[in-house]
Amino acid sequence: MPDTVAVRVYLEDGHKDHPALPLDSRAWAAGERTLVKALRPVFREHLGLDRSCSFTQSYWIAGRSAG
């Protein structure tokens, strides 16, 4: 990730006494295609999440026009 790109990370710990908070982890990512593709194996291999616990969406491809 380039230093010029702002990144926000939100972490939430589930609490067993709160019925609305899931205790398992989930991940969501959206952005440029190459970056999003690089995150998918991180979610699976590093974080141990299966596909049902993560979502990724590419919105553009670097160097290509959207038209």
URBEL-V359954 format. One record per pair of residues at least 24 apart in sequence whose C-alpha atoms are under 10 Angstrom apart, sorted by sequence separation. I is the first residue (numbers start at 1). J is the second residue. D is the distance in whole Angstrom. If there is no record, write none. Layout:
I&J&D / I&J&D
//
This chain:
25&49&7 / 26&50&9 / 27&51&10 / 33&57&8 / 34&58&8 / 24&49&9 / 26&51&10 / 27&52&10 / 28&53&9 / 29&54&8 / 30&55&8 / 31&56&9 / 32&57&9 / 33&58&5 / 26&52&9 / 27&53&7 / 28&54&6 / 29&55&6 / 30&56&6 / 31&57&7 / 32&58&6 / 33&59&7 / 34&60&9 / 35&61&10 / 26&53&5 / 27&54&5 / 28&55&5 / 29&56&5 / 30&57&5 / 31&58&5 / 32&59&6 / 33&60&6 / 34&61&7 / 35&62&10 / 25&53&7 / 26&54&6 / 27&55&6 / 28&56&6 / 29&57&6 / 30&58&6 / 31&59&5 / 32&60&5 / 33&61&5 / 34&62&8 / 24&53&9 / 25&54&9 / 26&55&8 / 27&56&8 / 28&57&8 / 29&58&8 / 30&59&7 / 31&60&7 / 32&61&6 / 33&62&7 / 30&60&10 / 31&61&9 / 32&62&7 / 1&35&8
//
